[in-house]
Amino acid sequence: MPIQILPARLANQIAAGEVVERPASVVKELVENSLDSGATSIEIDIEKGGHKRILIRDNGSGIVHDELALALSRHATSKIAKLDDLEAICSLGFRGEALASISSVARLSLSSKPKEQTQAWQAHCEGRDMQVQLNPVAHPDGTSVDVVDLFFNTPARRKFLRTEKTEFAHIDEIVRRIALSRFDVSFSLKHNGKLLRKYPAVKVQGSELKRLANICGKEFSEQCIELNSQYQQFELKGWLAQPEQAKPHGDFQYFYVNGRMMRDKLINHAVRQAFEGLIGADLYPAYVLYLTLEPNQVDVNVHPAKHEVRFHQARLVHDFIYRALTDSLNQYFQQGQQHPPEVNVLPNAEPNHNYIQALQRPTSEPKVDDVLSSYGSASSQSSGSSGTFANKDKAEHLVNSSQVIKQSSKNYQQLMTPTQSINSAEQATTLPGQWLQVTDKKILIKVDKKFYLLETQALHLNVMSKIYADTMPVSQPLLMPISIKATADLLAQAKALYQPLLENSVEIGWTPNRIILRKVPAGLRQFRWIECLEDILSCTELDTKMVRKHLLTCMVSAEETDLSQIQELWQQFVHSSVNLEHDMAKIATPVNLDDWLNMHE
């Protein structure tokens, strides 16, 4: 498409471009123009941090002689011609403002030679007068843009430029970000005549890690989690740093939408949500991610610097990114566990306890299509593994499994959810006990004319030990795995406890320096697992029943129960007791009321 001045109606529809802010913004605009021209080699030469000179050379398609002067006019571009083009932008640039804006605040020379043209020409322009001079020059195929004395005619703006070192650091970061967006293009960056960066083009697919190591560091490239996920017209691929490699700053966050670097709030929220619970609130995940979708599904004409976009299906994009990342992180945790294959040791049936009544609560059964739409059916592939909900068969399996989980969790839901008042007339005749709460963990109770000081944690543990005397409910994945740092001793203990915990429906995994809790017994996800996980791993016994006892003790110790829950626990204790007076010794201490009152006056 030839370069032409955009019609006024179309130009008015374009979001106003940001004026040239600093040397780095000049480099960004000119390098993006080179990429749009089809260049496979781009050389960037900087002097004095860009204050003195910025020279960009490429081997792109070039600009013909007749369009060279026009290219320096405002709203002159070859990338769009009509309003429909604005609805599906495929190029990095489209406003036709970059060269005009730069030439208005600097001395700019634009030299170019298309392959089919025998003579190269140069257009020179200085300042706001926009008078262009054309002269023949010697130049290879491609284009060079030479920007000298930036802000020479605007001293106030020149005064606000930072030091040479700071401005070059911004240029270096821009080049790094652009180099990560196009592995098929070679980039070189010089400063004051010294070659500082050279990123050769990646000619063999799968060799991208070399450039990744040059830009993000060897540690990132060697330990990153590779991601490749697709759903409908969306594709997300790239690399994630392991959660333990999270940074105290967000400098290692690179996200691209259709090859355009982005810093979008919706994208940041989805990524942050995926890493929630895996990294500290003051840390930032490191990643290099590429989202590809149809150009007409994203509007890039909304931000002056093109750093943000507007997705036509914003919620779907957010959930797709979140789901793809969580699937890849979960698969990474599973692969980090260096243990034999999964062992299915639990029957898929509800434990039969006569003293627990089923909770009468209306439920609606999930449908396969609901599951597919809820989870996006993202067929995430990380290191050759398929996604969590890759097809309908897996979704059907999920629905069937959910019935088992529902039944297995009924017992504890009944236990922890009061269904009627403990003070009702009917219960007053069948349920012994008068209450006086002393502290959060002690209650004074009267049973058969005797007074006891009831330990609420002992009561809680006693009831749970009866419910789960034979087996724990079928395991259920946590919505987000819980991760804690691991010392060498704790890691060794986790490996030793892996099988006993698995037989108690608790599944853990590990990496060299972290331990991850992935699955817990159904109905018990509300427990404060993050607070008791380290205590659970301190168990020195390896017998399944002893581990279960230790597990329940840790869970109860970390839990806080209110009075209504304690009353419900007491109800279950009384109903399951054969000899109440004998069983009271397990959870309470007899007291003399007069002595106790005198002691606490």
C-alpha positions in Angstrom: 0.0 0.0 0.0 1.5 3.4 -0.9 2.0 6.2 1.7 -0.9 8.6 1.6 -2.4 11.4 3.8 -5.3 9.9 5.7 -8.8 11.5 5.1 -9.8 13.9 7.9 -12.7 11.7 8.9 -10.3 8.8 9.5 -7.6 10.9 11.1 -10.2 12.1 13.6 -11.0 8.5 14.6 -7.4 7.8 15.6 -6.5 8.3 19.3 -4.0 11.2 19.5 -0.5 9.9 19.6 1.8 10.8 22.4 4.4 13.5 21.6 8.0 12.5 21.7 8.7 12.1 25.4 12.3 11.0 25.5 14.9 9.3 23.3 13.5 5.8 24.1 10.1 6.7 22.6 11.9 7.8 19.4 13.7 4.4 19.2 10.5 2.5 19.8 8.6 4.3 17.0 11.4 4.0 14.5 12.2 0.3 15.2 8.5 -0.5 15.0 8.4 1.2 11.6 11.4 -1.0 10.5 9.6 -4.1 11.6 6.5 -3.1 9.7 8.6 -2.7 6.6 9.6 -6.4 6.8 13.2 -5.8 8.0 15.1 -8.9 9.2 18.1 -6.9 10.5 17.9 -3.7 12.5 20.9 -1.7 13.8 20.5 0.9 16.5 23.3 3.4 17.1 23.0 5.8 20.0 25.2 8.7 21.0 25.1 10.5 24.4 22.1 8.5 25.6 20.1 9.7 22.5 20.6 13.4 23.4 23.0 13.9 20.5 22.1 11.2 18.0 19.8 8.3 17.3 20.5 6.3 14.1 18.3 3.3 13.0 19.2 1.2 10.0 17.2 -1.6 8.5 17.1 -3.9 5.4 13.3 -3.5 5.0 11.3 -2.8 1.9 12.3 0.9 1.8 10.3 4.0 0.7 10.1 5.0 -3.0 11.4 8.4 -4.1 7.9 9.9 -4.7 6.7 9.1 -1.2 9.8 10.0 0.8 8.8 13.6 1.5 5.2 12.6 2.1 6.4 10.2 4.8 7.3 13.1 7.0 3.8 14.6 6.8 1.4 14.2 9.7 -1.2 11.4 9.3 0.7 10.0 6.3 0.9 6.2 6.4 0.8 3.2 4.2 -0.7 0.9 6.9 -4.3 1.9 6.8 -6.4 3.7 4.2 -10.1 3.4 5.3 -12.1 3.2 8.5 -12.5 -0.6 8.2 -8.7 -1.0 8.4 -8.8 0.6 11.9 -11.1 -2.2 13.1 -8.5 -4.9 12.4 -5.0 -3.5 12.7 -2.2 -5.9 11.9 0.8 -3.5 11.9 2.6 -2.0 14.9 2.2 1.5 13.6 -0.9 3.0 11.9 -1.3 6.7 12.9 1.3 8.2 10.6 2.5 10.6 13.3 5.9 9.2 14.4 8.2 10.7 11.7 6.3 14.0 11.7 6.4 14.3 15.5 10.1 13.5 15.6 11.1 15.8 12.8 9.3 18.7 14.5 11.6 18.5 17.6 14.9 17.3 16.0 17.0 17.4 12.8 15.9 14.3 10.9 17.3 12.7 7.8 15.4 9.9 6.2 17.4 7.8 3.7 15.9 4.9 1.8 16.2 2.7 -1.2 13.7 0.1 -2.3 15.2 -3.0 -3.9 13.6 -2.2 -7.3 15.0 1.4 -7.3 18.5 2.1 -8.6 19.1 5.4 -6.8 18.8 6.0 -3.0 17.3 9.3 -1.8 17.4 11.2 1.4 14.7 13.6 2.9 16.0 16.1 5.4 13.8 18.1 7.7 14.5 20.4 10.7 12.0 21.7 13.3 8.5 22.8 12.9 8.7 24.4 9.5 8.4 20.9 8.0 10.2 21.9 4.8 11.6 18.8 3.3 14.8 18.7 1.2 15.4 15.7 -1.1 18.9 14.7 -2.2 20.3 11.6 -3.9 22.7 9.6 -1.6 24.6 6.3 -1.5 22.6 3.8 0.5 22.0 0.0 0.5 18.6 -1.5 0.2 16.5 -0.5 3.2 16.0 2.6 5.2 18.0 4.7 7.7 16.6 7.3 10.0 19.1 9.7 11.6 17.8 11.9 14.4 20.2 14.6 15.6 20.0 17.1 18.5 16.7 15.9 19.9 14.7 18.9 21.4 17.2 21.4 19.9 14.3 23.8 19.4 12.5 23.2 22.7 15.0 24.0 25.5 12.3 23.5 28.2 11.7 19.9 27.2 15.4 19.2 26.7 16.0 20.4 30.3 13.8 17.6 31.6 15.9 14.8 30.0 17.7 12.6 32.5 21.4 11.8 32.5 23.0 10.0 29.6 23.1 6.8 31.6 19.5 6.9 32.5 18.2 7.7 29.1 20.3 4.9 27.5 18.9 2.5 30.2 15.4 3.3 28.9 16.5 2.7 25.3 18.1 -0.6 26.3 14.9 -1.8 27.9 12.8 -0.8 24.8 15.2 -2.8 22.6 15.0 -5.8 24.9 11.3 -5.8 24.8 11.1 -5.5 21.1 13.8 -8.2 20.6 11.6 -10.6 22.6 8.7 -9.9 20.3 10.5 -10.9 17.1 12.9 -13.8 17.3 13.2 -13.9 13.5 14.9 -10.4 13.4 18.4 -9.6 14.4 19.1 -6.6 16.5 22.3 -4.7 17.5 22.6 -1.8 19.9 25.6 0.5 20.0 26.3 3.3 22.5 29.0 5.9 21.8 30.5 3.6 19.1 30.6 0.6 21.4 28.6 -2.5 20.6 26.7 -3.4 23.8 23.9 -5.7 22.6 23.6 -8.2 19.8 20.7 -10.5 19.3 21.1 -12.8 16.3 18.0 -13.9 14.5 16.7 -17.3 15.5 16.6 -19.3 12.3 15.7 -22.7 13.8 12.4 -23.1 15.7 13.1 -24.1 19.3 16.2 -22.0 19.6 14.5 -19.1 21.2 15.9 -19.9 24.6 19.3 -18.5 23.5 17.8 -15.0 23.1 15.7 -15.5 26.2 18.9 -16.2 28.2 20.6 -13.1 26.7 17.7 -10.9 27.8 16.1 -12.5 30.9 19.2 -14.3 32.2 20.5 -17.8 32.2 18.6 -18.8 35.4 15.3 -17.9 33.8 15.9 -19.7 30.5 17.1 -22.9 32.3 14.3 -23.1 34.9 11.3 -21.5 33.2 8.0 -23.2 32.7 7.1 -23.4 29.0 3.4 -22.7 28.2 1.4 -23.4 25.1 -2.4 -23.1 25.4 -5.2 -22.7 22.9 -9.0 -22.1 23.1 -11.2 -21.2 20.2 -9.4 -18.3 18.4 -7.1 -17.6 21.4 -3.5 -18.8 21.7 -1.2 -18.1 24.7 2.4 -19.3 24.7 5.7 -18.3 26.3 7.6 -18.9 29.5 6.9 -18.5 33.2 9.5 -18.2 35.9 9.0 -20.6 38.8 7.1 -19.0 41.7 10.2 -19.1 43.9 12.0 -17.0 41.2 9.5 -14.1 41.8 11.2 -10.7 41.8 10.9 -7.7 44.1 10.0 -5.5 41.1 8.1 -6.0 37.8 11.0 -5.4 35.4 10.8 -9.1 34.1 7.2 -9.0 32.9 6.9 -9.1 29.2 3.5 -9.5 27.6 2.7 -9.3 23.9 -0.7 -9.1 22.1 -0.4 -10.0 18.4 3.3 -9.1 18.6 2.7 -5.7 20.3 4.2 -5.2 23.8 1.6 -4.5 26.4 1.2 -3.3 30.0 -2.6 -3.8 30.3 -4.5 -3.8 33.6 -6.7 -6.7 32.6 -3.7 -8.9 31.7 -1.8 -7.9 34.8 -4.8 -8.9 37.0 -5.2 -12.3 35.3 -1.5 -13.1 35.8 -1.5 -11.8 39.4 -4.5 -13.9 40.2 -2.9 -17.0 38.7 0.1 -16.6 41.0 -2.0 -15.7 44.1 -1.0 -17.8 47.0 2.2 -18.9 45.3 4.3 -15.8 45.8 4.3 -13.0 48.4 2.1 -10.0 48.1 5.3 -7.8 47.7 6.8 -10.0 44.9 6.2 -10.0 41.1 6.0 -13.1 38.9 8.5 -13.1 35.9 7.2 -14.1 32.5 7.4 -13.7 28.7 4.0 -14.4 27.2 2.5 -14.0 23.8 -1.3 -13.8 23.3 -2.5 -14.2 19.7 -6.1 -13.6 18.6 -8.0 -12.3 15.6 -7.1 -8.6 15.0 -10.8 -7.6 14.9 -11.1 -8.9 18.5 -8.8 -6.3 20.0 -8.8 -2.5 19.7 -5.3 -1.0 19.9 -6.5 2.5 19.1 -7.3 3.4 22.7 -4.0 4.4 24.3 -1.6 7.2 23.1 1.5 5.1 23.6 -0.4 1.9 22.5 0.5 0.2 25.9 -3.1 -0.8 26.6 -5.7 -2.4 24.4 -9.4 -3.1 24.6 -10.6 -6.6 24.1 -14.0 -7.2 22.7 -14.4 -10.3 24.9 -12.5 -9.0 27.9 -13.9 -11.4 30.4 -13.2 -14.4 28.2 -9.6 -13.2 27.5 -9.0 -12.7 31.3 -10.3 -16.1 32.2 -8.4 -17.8 29.3 -5.1 -16.3 30.5 -5.8 -17.1 34.1 -6.8 -20.7 33.3 -3.8 -21.3 31.0 -1.4 -20.1 33.6 -3.0 -22.0 36.5 -3.0 -25.2 34.4 0.7 -24.8 33.5 1.6 -24.0 37.1 -0.3 -27.1 38.4 1.4 -29.3 35.8 4.7 -27.9 36.8 4.0 -28.8 40.5 3.1 -32.3 39.5 6.2 -32.7 37.4 8.3 -31.3 40.2 7.2 -34.2 42.4 9.8 -36.9 41.9 7.7 -39.7 43.2 6.3 -42.9 41.7 3.0 -42.7 39.7 -0.2 -41.7 41.5 -1.6 -44.3 43.9 -5.4 -44.7 44.1 -5.9 -46.0 47.6 -9.2 -44.5 48.5 -12.6 -46.0 47.7 -14.9 -43.6 45.9 -17.7 -44.0 48.4 -19.0 -42.2 51.4 -17.8 -43.5 54.8 -20.8 -45.0 56.6 -21.3 -43.5 60.1 -24.7 -44.2 61.6 -24.4 -41.3 64.1 -24.2 -38.6 61.4 -27.3 -37.5 59.6 -27.1 -36.4 56.0 -27.5 -32.7 55.5 -30.8 -31.9 53.8 -29.9 -29.2 51.4 -31.2 -28.8 47.8 -28.4 -29.1 45.2 -28.3 -28.8 41.4 -26.2 -31.2 39.5 -23.6 -29.6 37.2 -23.8 -30.2 33.5 -20.9 -31.1 31.2 -21.5 -28.0 29.1 -21.5 -25.9 32.2 -18.2 -27.3 33.3 -16.7 -26.7 29.8 -17.9 -23.1 29.7 -16.9 -22.5 33.3 -13.3 -23.6 32.8 -13.0 -22.5 29.2 -12.0 -26.0 28.0 -8.5 -24.5 27.6 -6.4 -27.3 26.1 -3.2 -26.2 27.8 -0.1 -28.0 26.8 2.9 -27.6 29.0 5.9 -29.9 28.2 3.7 -32.2 26.3 0.8 -32.6 28.7 -2.7 -31.8 27.8 -4.8 -29.3 29.7 -6.9 -30.0 32.8 -10.2 -29.9 31.0 -9.1 -30.7 27.5 -12.2 -32.5 26.2 -15.7 -33.5 27.0 -14.8 -36.9 28.4 -12.7 -35.3 31.1 -15.5 -32.9 31.9 -17.9 -35.8 32.3 -15.4 -37.5 34.6 -15.3 -34.3 36.6 -19.1 -34.2 36.9 -19.1 -37.9 38.1 -16.3 -37.3 40.5 -18.1 -34.3 41.9 -21.0 -36.6 43.1 -18.5 -38.6 45.2 -17.0 -35.4 46.6 -20.4 -34.1 47.5 -21.3 -37.2 49.4 -17.9 -37.5 51.1 -18.2 -33.9 52.3 -21.7 -34.2 53.7 -20.5 -35.5 57.0 -18.3 -32.5 57.8 -20.7 -30.0 56.3 -23.4 -31.4 58.6 -21.0 -31.1 61.5 -19.9 -27.5 60.9 -23.2 -26.1 59.7 -25.9 -25.7 62.4 -29.3 -26.7 61.1 -31.3 -25.9 64.2 -31.0 -24.1 67.5 -29.3 -26.0 70.3 -31.7 -24.4 72.7 -34.9 -25.7 71.1 -37.5 -27.4 73.3 -37.0 -30.8 71.6 -33.2 -30.8 72.1 -33.5 -29.6 75.7 -35.1 -32.9 76.6 -32.6 -35.1 74.6 -29.3 -33.2 74.7 -27.7 -32.7 78.1 -25.5 -29.8 79.0 -25.8 -26.2 80.2 -23.1 -23.7 78.9 -20.9 -20.9 80.1 -18.1 -19.8 77.7 -15.0 -19.1 79.8 -12.4 -18.4 77.0 -12.2 -19.1 73.3 -11.0 -22.6 74.0 -12.7 -23.5 77.3 -16.3 -23.8 78.2 -17.9 -24.5 81.6 -20.6 -27.1 81.1 -23.1 -28.9 83.4 -23.9 -32.5 82.6 -26.1 -34.6 85.0 -25.5 -32.3 87.9 -21.7 -32.3 87.4 -19.6 -29.5 86.1 -16.8 -29.9 83.6 -14.3 -27.6 82.0 -14.6 -28.5 78.3 -11.6 -28.2 76.0 -13.1 -27.1 72.6 -10.1 -28.4 70.6 -10.2 -31.7 72.3 -14.0 -31.9 71.5 -13.3 -31.0 67.9 -10.5 -33.6 67.6 -12.6 -36.3 69.2 -15.6 -35.8 66.9 -13.4 -35.7 63.8 -11.4 -38.8 64.9 -14.7 -40.7 65.1 -15.9 -39.5 61.7 -12.6 -40.3 60.0 -11.7 -43.4 62.1 -11.5 -45.7 59.1 -10.7 -43.5 56.1 -10.6 -40.0 54.9 -12.9 -38.7 52.2 -11.8 -38.8 48.6 -9.2 -36.1 47.8 -10.2 -32.8 46.2 -7.9 -30.3 44.5 -7.4 -27.0 46.1 -8.5 -24.1 43.9 -4.9 -22.8 44.1 -2.1 -25.0 45.5 -0.4 -23.8 48.7 3.3 -23.4 48.6 5.8 -23.0 51.4 9.6 -22.7 51.4 11.4 -25.9 52.2 14.6 -26.5 54.1 16.6 -29.6 53.2 15.3 -31.4 56.3 11.7 -30.4 55.6 12.0 -31.6 52.0 13.3 -35.0 53.1 10.5 -35.3 55.6 7.9 -34.4 52.9 9.2 -37.2 50.7 9.0 -39.7 53.5 5.5 -38.7 54.3 4.3 -38.6 50.7 2.7 -42.1 50.7 1.1 -41.9 54.2 -0.4 -38.5 53.4 -1.6 -39.7 50.1 -3.4 -42.6 51.8 -5.1 -39.9 53.9 -6.3 -38.0 50.8 -3.6 -35.3 51.2 -1.4 -34.9 48.1 1.8 -32.9 48.2 4.5 -32.2 45.6 7.9 -30.5 45.7 10.5 -28.6 43.8 14.2 -28.2 45.0 13.2 -25.4 47.4 9.4 -25.5 47.9 6.7 -27.9 49.1 3.3 -27.7 47.4 0.0 -28.8 48.9 -2.3 -29.8 45.9 -5.1 -31.9 47.2 -6.9 -32.3 50.6 -9.9 -34.4 51.8 -13.2 -33.3 50.3 -15.2 -31.1 52.5 -12.1 -30.0 54.4 -10.8 -27.3 52.1 -11.9 -24.5 54.4 -9.3 -25.4 57.0 -6.3 -23.2 57.4 -4.0 -25.5 55.5 -1.3 -22.8 54.9 -1.0 -22.4 58.7 -0.8 -26.1 59.6 1.1 -27.5 56.6 4.5 -27.2 58.2 3.2 -28.8 61.4 1.8 -31.7 59.4 5.2 -32.3 57.9 6.8 -32.4 61.3 5.2 -35.8 61.9 7.8 -38.4 62.8 5.4 -41.4 62.4 5.0 -43.1 59.0 2.0 -45.3 59.9 -1.1 -44.3 58.0 -3.3 -44.1 61.1 -0.8 -42.3 63.2 -0.3 -39.8 60.3 -4.1 -39.4 60.2 -4.2 -38.6 63.9 -1.3 -36.1 63.6 -3.0 -34.6 60.5 -6.3 -34.1 62.3 -4.6 -32.6 65.4 -2.8 -30.1 63.2 -5.9 -29.1 61.4 -7.9 -28.6 64.6 -5.1 -26.6 66.2 -5.1 -24.2 63.3 -8.9 -23.8 63.2 -11.0 -21.3 65.1 -14.5 -22.3 66.0 -17.4 -20.1 67.2 -20.0 -21.0 69.8 -22.5 -22.2 67.3 -20.0 -24.6 65.8 -19.0 -25.8 69.2 -22.6 -26.5 70.0 -22.9 -28.5 66.8 -19.7 -30.5 67.7 -21.1 -31.1 71.2 -24.3 -32.4 69.7 -22.4 -34.9 67.5 -20.3 -36.0 70.5 -23.3 -36.7 72.6 -25.1 -38.6 69.9 -22.1 -40.8 69.2 -21.3 -41.5 72.9 -22.3 -44.8 74.4 -21.2 -43.9 78.0 -21.3 -40.1 78.2 -19.7 -39.8 81.7 -16.8 -42.1 80.6 -16.3 -40.3 77.3 -16.3 -36.8 79.0 -12.9 -37.6 80.5 -11.4 -37.5 77.0 -12.5 -33.9 76.4 -13.1 -32.2 79.7 -11.9 -31.9 83.3 -14.3 -32.3 86.2 -14.4 -29.2 88.4 -16.0 -28.2 91.7 -18.1 -25.2 90.9 -17.6 -23.4 94.3 -13.8 -23.8 94.1 -13.7 -22.7 90.5 -15.8 -19.6 91.2 -13.6 -18.7 94.2 -10.5 -19.1 92.1 -11.8 -16.8 89.3 -13.4 -14.1 91.5 
